[in-house]
Amino acid sequence: MKLSFLGATATVTGSKYLIEDGETKILIDCGLFQGRKELRQRNWANLPLNPAALDAVILTHAHIDHSGYIPRLVKQGFRGKIYCSEATYDLCSILLPDSGYIQEEDARRANKYGYSRHEKAEPLYNQKEARAALGYFQPVKFDEFFNIGNKLKIILKRSGHILGSSFIKIDDGKKTIVFSGDLGRPNDPVMVDPMSIESADYLVVESTYGNRLHDKSAPEDMIGEIIVSTAAKGGTVVIPAFAVGRVQSLLYYIQKLKQKEKIPNIPVFLDSPMAINASKLLCKHKKEHRFSEKMCHKVCDVATYTRTVEDSKKLDTAHAMPSVIISASGMATGGRVLHHLKTYIGDSKNTILFTGYQAGGTRGDRLVRGEKEIKIHGQMWPVRARIECMSNTSAHADYQEMLDWLGYFKKSPTKVFVTHGEVEAAASLKEKIEEKFGWTVTVPAYQDWEELS
């Protein structure tokens, strides 16, 4: 086998790994690049491969930085199968058309207000193309082998990150390689624990939090304090949140706070049709999380859902009353949350609460770093609201949790490839793995490749 790194190198976005075994070519994950301009431009550049020559794509999970390039791949000629878990397919059926809609809206707005540098802004792909790409999906069950080509046996194992998330193990009869995807956390209040992996000849492992430990304080307490203090000023808490995973955790914490009467009885709005639909999938995929069916319904019912554009706009015109607005996207890179930021970010009585990792160069990253002006839809907006960022709600394992998971290996891998992390995080996890286990570890660069002998 030959392994090439076509994304998620020196960044947490754009996950793409190419496996070549004889004539068989498989892409592991197919994500969009986000954040810095030079990364986003890769979404528009030709891939260093022929999409039509690919036999298959295998997805670790549905997050856009792992799946969001699929419609573009199909648009460029891919006609193979896209293998993933059943919940990942259900989520992609929501996320990919939504991504197409956002691409269209961004292009429309750029053309309307003239802030595109191109004569005419075009979407990377549209809703119709995203829906067409869903026809190539082939859902598979966890813990059951399936074959691609003449030799390759593949199996998916639950990784505990979000609904449907998985590790991928590939066996060519002589050697094995495991792709961690995004590793979930043990003892998460929502998701079941990641399964352990005991052996692999090669391992590709994420490093989002490779140089950090999560805050051990209770997320419920911090969310409660922010809501109480903001409401006391008559303000609104705007929470940019990842529609899959983070939103459901937030609704759970807010439901608990309301039940215990630890926060005032102010309205909570979930302003993301995508997140609304994703939340409903909790009741369908019960084996993947810790909620009873009753709790699923309680969590889903704690917020008022705003599905239409008109209802979303009302949230920005009726802001005399304290409220909580949860809206995608989690790093404020697009979607409805941008309109809420424009309304609320300039007033000191409001709070903008980020609840997960902010990739370098994203609006979320710049706000968390303390920038006093932020560009949205071609205009600069002053930042006067309180800005907070929580790491204790993350769905990614921190470095200690990652090392604990690696500790289940009964035999040293031939080599470990550390990816899906900013430069410092990946380098830090590499050092920690070498120090603790004595394994051979490397941090690949973009378009590096390796023969897996």
Summary of the structure (lengths in Angstrom):
residues: 453
radius of gyration: 21.3
end to end distance: 7.1
largest distance: 65.7
contacts: 1623
relative contact order: 0.15
helix: 33%
strand: 21%
